Amino acid sequence: SAKTILVTGGAGYIGSVVVEQLVGEGARVVVFDNLSQGHRAAVHPDAVFVEGDLLDAEAIESTVAEYRPESVLHFAAHSLVGESMQVPLKYLGQNVTAGLNLFQTMVNHDVRQLILSSTANLFGDPEEIPISESTKIAPGSAYGESKYILERMLAWLEQIHGLRYAALRYFNAAGATAERGEDHTPETHLIPLVLEVALGQRDQITVFGDDYPTEDGTCIRDYIHVSDLAQAHIRALDALAEGSRVYNLGNGNGFSVQDVIETAREVTGHPIPVVSGERRAGDPAILVADSQKIRAELDWKPQFPQLRDIMQTAWNWHQSHPNGYAE
Ligand code: UDP
């Protein structure tokens, strides 16, 4: 019989694309999501859907008892860096407590395989670029700290309970599949905001700082296609039999805010008016991943390394879903 995989946050942007790939490979997938940020319509119809909150220890306990998964992919979390610097305890409290409840349930039921969504924010404003797994950890926000706390918990659970885990430190997830894309309320991410301008839903895009020490003065980020991220989860899961691991997961190419806007103009044919704004608190100038480790160990490589292709997939989805997942 097919293996059962529990996916927390499987109704969210990245989780829903991973679910789509897992279902495509014939896995039995159970999505556990409180729909605080996720969308019911994003969950693949062949996955089981359980609406529940990880802060409710009994809810996750009974779900694991009922479906008996062999492995867990843990996406569910609050994930806004800026918000975490306004209300840090929402992150240090809820993200950590949600993980704790999930891990306790796994220990209770002897579920020994987990993939954790982690973040490049673990490295704060890094001393070296590109950022490798040996770059110094210094979380740049309460959000990043909440993920680092979970990574540290997992290291102890491996040592004491034999729980195998992979922590994947995402850089900037972007792009879409034909059916699944980025729909946050409120939207704060650059690419969907730019495409909302192209759709006529916003008047302009504000560039947060144009005096950074980069070639064009705007911040450089490593945008990685969500399908490439998803594929990395599937490979990491298969590799857990050989032991736990942590990987930095980016495309390896940096693109500036200006590059993103230019590329969106080319792809959409819309002028996309820009205004200069203040720097956003906590934004480092450059974040680019060194993904050599995952490339070498899991034979993973991005299928969408070009920003233009990433943008095109996002634009296709935005055009076919102008109101996101809303009816
Ligand atoms: N950004 C911007 N204007 C916006 C939203 C984002 O200039 O309206 C910039 C932001 O400062 C950062 C980059 O775009 O340098 C990517 O931001 P996003 O929020 O998409 O992802 P993050 O890097 O924060 O994870």
Boltz pocket constraint, residues with backbone or C-beta under 6 A from the ligand:
constraints:
  - pocket:
      binder: B
      contacts: [[A, 81], [A, 171], [A, 172], [A, 188], [A, 189], [A, 190], [A, 191], [A, 193], [A, 205], [A, 206], [A, 207], [A, 208], [A, 209], [A, 219], [A, 220], [A, 221], [A, 257], [A, 280], [A, 283], [A, 284]]
      max_distance: 6.0
